[in-house]
């Protein structure tokens, strides 16, 4: 039952949040303008190139961009066979479970944002994992390792893919599962990143014997090399069951029995009842606007749509184009907008079936209120944004793919195991990894600290509850037509990655290659520090020092952030341009 307590108090706090900053912000506005003018006049230009400019793939019909070349090829084959974007997304997600095991999955969960080609309303398929019935708010000790059977949430991927197919698919389910089966049976060739990643995984997973058996090379201590062929017979058989019996095989049949046996063997909590009772949900996407564009995002229990729209609304209150994209003023405003959006994420967001999420968070009026608080001359100390939260003294390996078909149906899908390779638990005899998503709950109720541990009530553990996510599959429209499909992995950095990319493309008119190659920054309220890609690069020294001069704590270490595989649609020509983020070895494929 939905917890309705505190609803009026929530609105009262929203109305009064940040009052202590208003007079200070107004006082600082004039001096802040002078400071920024001097900084920009005196500083050398800052390059916008953080990564090599990726390849742009141009297509007249269908286009798909993923983190795995074989999976991208699968999706485009489905489009060529007459499938729509959802068919391609389902086949691609299953293929990624074979070819991108660190995040592609059967044992995890995520969100699929769908914009139909006709006048039908867009939807978000929520297939986020849930806490088992035996879970409790205090089941984990602070600092406990987030590996092993205990941290596994009830997986949602298969129910989500099946629901999307039932609602939108054109081609038979069996046809969509077939390519993944072939990839598992016949194998695919390793590239250097995947070979290196699996070698490192096997070397660091001594206690997980089944993982080492499935992902290690058979010949003793030999390691994988680029060009080796990876064959997964156990996973092939699992996929055959899914082809023949649908998601029921996973939640009620033989695969369910194997999952439960694995849980019992390792002290996990998931039961047959947990699996049989899991349901994916159709939710209404969040809607925002920015400079005449319409922005669709995933609703709670994803925090991505809420936080991204809130940050964009704040930034829209300022004339960003009067300053360069890489100016200290633009960087300062982006950091301050993200700081406030992430603060509200911690304060309010959780599973909407358990907590009430204030609808005001994504309104223009609330954004104006937050924008008025921003001091143009100084960084806002994070602890001042939420004085009611007492202060005591997310994994990055997700994967996102974007799809558009010949008719204009678009899919933005983000799903994950949480950390790289999830819990490291491979279901014996089934060949697939289970998530460690229980780590996305707030493990220590009431304990929020400056290091970034959040203990606010909205995201504490409860049986059947979906854990909060930062996943941000995003579709942007212009006059009702899809123009941009994007999203990213990156744990809590996902929201800042997507927000920054939207600013690059929608505000500053960078083409997709430039927008994706540009350096990214991240601020998550706590820890109260800025992560900036290439911070140690001499090309960015001036900007980093200027931000520090405004009071921001900028981490000096280089920091890779996200993999925003994206599609842009030219409104004039209808041409589709797909770009795989250069931070991973992904691929865009179209026809």
C-alpha positions, 0 to 999 in steps of 0.5 A: 500500500502506498505510504501517504504520510507526510504529503502536506508536509512535503509540499510545505517543505518544497514551498519553503526550501532554500529561503535562507539563500534568497537575500544572499543570492540577490546581493551576489548577482551583480558582483557575480556577473562582474567576476564571471566577466573578468574570468572569461576575459582573462582566461584562455579558451578551453577545448571541448574535446575530451574524447576522440570524435566518434564516427557518425553513422547516417541512415535513412531508415532504421538505426541502432546504437549499443555498447556491443557491435554484435548486438547492434548488428542483431538489432538492425537485422530485426529492423530489416526483417520488418520488426519495429523499434521495440522488436529490435530493442528486445532482440538487442537486449537479449544479445547484449546478455551474451556479448556484453556480460558486465551489464547486458543481462537476464538477471537484472532490470531497467527501464524502456522508454517507448515513443510510438510512431503513430499518435499513441501515447509514449510509455515507460516500461518499468522492469526495475528489480524488487526487494525479496519478501524476506528483506528488511530495512536493516538487513545490511551492516554499514560497509558490508560487501555488495557481492554474493547472494544476499545482495540480489534483487528479484530480476525484472529484465525478462518480464520487462522485455516480454511486456514491451513485446506484448504491447508493441511488438510485430515479429514473433517472440521466437524470432527475437530470441533466436539471434542471442541463442546463436551468439551463445551457441556459436560464439563471437570473437572477443575484442581487446576491451572485453578480453581484458575485462573478463581476464580481470574479472576471473582473476579477482573472483576467486570465491565465485567458482561458477563465474570462473568456470563460465567466464574463464578460458578452459585451458588452465591459467590461459587468458582470453585474447582479442580474436578468441571465440567465446561460446556459452552453452549453458546460456544458450540452453537458458535462452532456448527455454526463454524462446520456447516458454517465454518469461514464464520459464524464468519466473515459474519454470526450470530457470526459476528452480535453478535461481531458487536453488542458487539462493538456498545454496548461497544464503540469498533471499529470493524464493519461488514466490518472489519470482512468480509474483514479479511484474513489470509495470507500464508507467507514464513518462515524465514530460518537460520542456527546454527551449521549445523541445519536449523532453520525455524521461523515466518516472520513479522509481527511476530518479533520472527523469525527475532530476534531469528535467529539474536541472534543465528547468533551472538552467532554462532560467538563465541566458546560457548562450550569452556565455561560452559552453566552456566558460566558468559561468556555464560550468558553475550554473550546471554544477549548481543545478545538478547540486539541487536536483541531486539533493531533491533526489535524495530527499524525495525519490523512491518507489512511488508504490511506497512513497509519495513523490511531490509532483512539483519537482518538475515544474517551472515554478519550482525551478524558478524558486531554486534558480533564485537561490543560486549565488552567481559568485560563490558555490553553495555548500551542499549541507545548506540545501537540506538542513532538515537532513541530519548529517553524520560525521551507485555502480557505474556498469550499466548499459544504454542503447537507442533505437529508431525504426523506419516509421519513426518509433523510438526506444531508449533502453537502459538496463543493468546488473548494478556493479560490473558483473553484478553480484558475481553470482552465476546461476549454476548450470544456467550461465547468467549473472545475477544483479547486486541491486539491493545495494541501490537501497539506502542501507543505513536509515537515518544516516546521510553523510558528506561522503555520499552515503544517503539514509533518507526514508524514501529509498530504505529497504522494504519487501517488494519495493523497487530500489531507486535508480539513476537510469535516464533513458530520454527521448526529445521531441520537436513539434511532436516528432522524435529528434533525439534519443539518448541515455547513459550508464554511470551510476549516480553520474548518469543524470549529470551525463544526460543533462550535460549532453542535452545542454551540449546539443539543445542549447549550444547546437553542438553536433552529436559527435562534438556533444558526445566527445565533450568533457563531462562533469558531475556533482551529486550533492554529496560528496560535495565535490565536482568530478570533471573528465580530463581534470588533470589535462593541461587543456582544462587547467584554466577552467578547473582553477576558475571553478575552484576560485568560485568555491567548488571542490574539483577532483584533480583526478581524471574521471571517465563518465558514462557512455551515451549511445545516441541518435539524432534525427534531422527534422528537415531531411529525416536523416538519422545520425547515430553515434556510439559514445567513444568512452566504450567500444560500441557501434552504431548500425543503420540502413 
